[in-house]
């Protein structure tokens, strides 16, 4: 089979760790490159002896060593007793007899001709952070951008990434949530029109062309190995990244040795801040780019709201809030702590306007539904926490139903509130916490927002 220059085995496999049976190339092509010494194979799941003769399993794709995340089975393929890793099962099963391919031949040479087409102007704080990031790249050290929601974090990255591209470097911008990648991809493609940009997330088939700038969910980085000269992790404190050690290892594995890994978030963990301060690699931006303060939450008690909804009745205050948004033509997001309650509430709210929809992580139409909200085809969305980050809707109003629930911790509430007032044309809006009792997380979120506003020069 003849391949064009942009579709060679080299261009696809360089930097990747790929399941041999899932390769888009013929077995003859793969064997030819193996015989030429350009491809090597790696066993999918390996074992080693630990203390007291204990067997330790290790997945070479996701680096999982948690014994509880492995399953043993009689393998029809190899005829023996195999072990497969459940930690990265969604990416295709990797077992003891699986062969993973990686490129060891000449590396792909990436272009050094790129254009930064972004025409905006950075604020002084943004510019300082951008320059500090460039300096950290030159020193090969990791950097933390701690910037409030709406500070313009993405725009801060454009010039540092442009400098890297001009050096022929390969860059990854990773995020735990697919919605963040969907939001970022068109913005980066518009900023770098002459750069090959690829977005990778669940359900997307990878192209054969060698992208120089890759935007990917952190799960997709299981499939990379020493691929990137620099990695940016956006929303590094978000679930599931913070709760899954294999995702953190995946980011490390995807970066080349000694490559800087930068973190960008509005709600970093205290440990992340301490480490950045120790390394003199922290940029803090406590002010939104348009110069207005962060929205402060308003508490609204909805006693026994779940019982009312179960009985088929929408709480009066919630009904009034939804009705006002629809009447005034203001797009809205209403956050729920679980899908079941959300789906029970949806038909009650659709009595106000049948165009209102719900969305959650397993919803195959969630991309289209968010687009419909942005295009004013849908007045509002009921959503789980999947939309707490990385989404910008002009003039959006936000409320949380059940803000006392444990899933709405301080970081989640700050991020949810950060969806409000992100544009200079509409810098304010509702941030309502409907609750059945005020929690420490609610108060902590409010205190931090007020503190950040104070640091940003607001009293």
Steps between C-alpha positions, in 0.01 A plus 500: 500500500642838400475782751542871444759690700226619738371148563810290567549252781767735634272803514228306680704298749771751594424584864212254524462173689254305286320167526638284216159357409347849479759654270359671187779341294531152356687232695747480209586869534545467875719190464713675238567791738569261790753310287661832405539588868260794483231348722536309823237308692418505868297247698166645608487369857818385674563342839781524749567365846457734795570453867429155646462359146187705429415534130471861381316571174582803288320627191750655263234721342349667810767395756230362733643291786183464704437125524127558551482651151607178323297201382632152423346287225558203267617665180383352170766698314812367671346188655626587847390673816507872427460812705348822370492853638160650580640845569533589130245250365301771319799556273493135387602198706867459584600161638808289563519384138430844350778662298533877524686674218726804532719679247879490542600613151578856386268751671252714308639846424229757567455833325653822631272722293201608706282805552336623821182644355346612831429871470408584859696693761611351830448684826812581703440199725444270203812628326711446811372143531563432130859628526560296817377190318741567212784534753403169664504330160850632437613364838317170453302535824133443571278803562163563664255755361258569787240724339139565596221379272471748215855632538582394143720200571484365146619830349799493738615177335496621139837676485693239707361227273581706190865532612518122548349433158757728336768277654342193342381369834200272548246612760204349681221685676322243716189522717303244704164596346398452136287817516813705569671352192192568285508862616875546448549326164340763270669781692847352451433419136392859442805635685741277303350467149824366345558238770373145487276480808323180606243445775491154658221376726277195537332398175732699271704298253862618494629626166815366336651848466759605760338787693745742658247642746273242664206574726400188690313371798741359756362150428630527143854543634504131594581453129809725496856441609767774519320688224488864611762767561256691722166403658237740632238349732190718508264463799756280672294481819193354327354152544601238396860620461554577869345170612672270248872441539522332158384822330772695678753236392363519145587870483852428626541212254381709205760770565859457386764460766559832682215665305317767702141423599298814569173524691219749435200532732283735703484264797843339561563278801709649780778248432519614137529864609772419756710312245466780245608760757801287598605480134435872441257398228162639603296759311187616679227705333224594747312720255286426194624633168207744466567659840179398678481289818411133526130429564424442869250220570154571636353242737133408449342241730285231332391279788415140406545572129554131415171393657317774307653388170422134571137604551509670161517857626770752413604710804352850466828694525665275240198536270518878532873506423465282189199695379687830537795376293271377223294821499809722489669282237799423723670161440539298819670196650338318791738257672392174669685255724364192323339397172191340655383819668583698187288275279209521743523878499528541122132441405393739777724774364402425140150615593654849511672449163514162318828595329693466828724191498715297738857381451742265678826314440342202321286720274615445141334828396660719766725680250196590286297606803771739622527640147121550494522696826780714358295562183188593703306203362462365853410737786683299763661172601464282805841349559720297730844630596641415154439863399654657810817582304624604160175632358430861407145609414436875463256637762449158660325491839588219739329321788572188702216284627612323816814703567530322837585169328855369552585505128479880511825560684673837517685462169191379314293794623770752408527349152122494454477865599781573258267429207318828579599842367794389285454761225567873529157569345325306779739484798229426759225245550326262738695245701231339717553217748165332568553291812356293782751626756820704468826302499863583579579453129247768406640744755861417407425560132336833577790607725757412234310687228482808725873464581592471131290804421683687777837395354373615163444849637129483588361584842 
